[in-house]
C-alpha cells in the first residue's frame, strides 16, 4: 500500500503543475535518416567507428530511436528489434513533433511510447497523452483494453525527465533512465511503473519503453 500511496501522490502533484518551459531534451529521442541517396542505406556498425563491421542497414527516411551518443557525439546507438549498433549522427535529423511542447504535453515526453514487461507478460501503448492501451497476456483471453488518459504531467521543481499519468484503473510513472533492460539484449531509455486497481485487488507492474512515431 505504501507504493500505491507514493505513486498516486506523485501523480496528483504532477497534474497540479503548470506547463513547462522548453529545456534540453532527454535521450532517447527519435531521429530521421537523411542525407543519403535514395538507393543507398545507412550502415549500422558494431562499434562507433567507420571501420567497424556492418551489422545492419537503415533506409532513407526511416525513423529510429537513439538511446545514447558516443563521447565525441559522432555516433548514436540504435537498439531495437530491427537493428542493434551504432550509426553516424551526420545522417540523422531529429524528428520534429515527436515530443511534447510543454503546452499540450510536458516538454521532453515522447508523444508515443510502447512499453512491455514480464513476468507476467504485458504491454502498454501510450498515444499522445490521450489514451493508454493495456494488454495482459497472463489472462485467459488477452484482450487490449484502452483507457482515456486523464492527465500526464511532470512534478514541480525537478529537472529530471520523470512523468506521472492517471488513467483509472491504471496509474503510472514514466522515467527517463540511462539504461532499462528486459529479458532480451535490447537497451531501452525509458522505464515505467504501473499501479493497477481491479476488483481482485491492487498490483504493480514494471517494465521498459521505447519511443515510437506518434
Helices and strands as residue ranges (DSSP letters): H 2-15, E 29-33, E 41-45, E 54-59, E 63-69, E 75-79, E 84-88, G 89-91, E 92-94, E 112-117, E 122-127, E 131-136, E 145-148, E 151-154, E 162-167, E 170-181, E 187-198, E 201-211
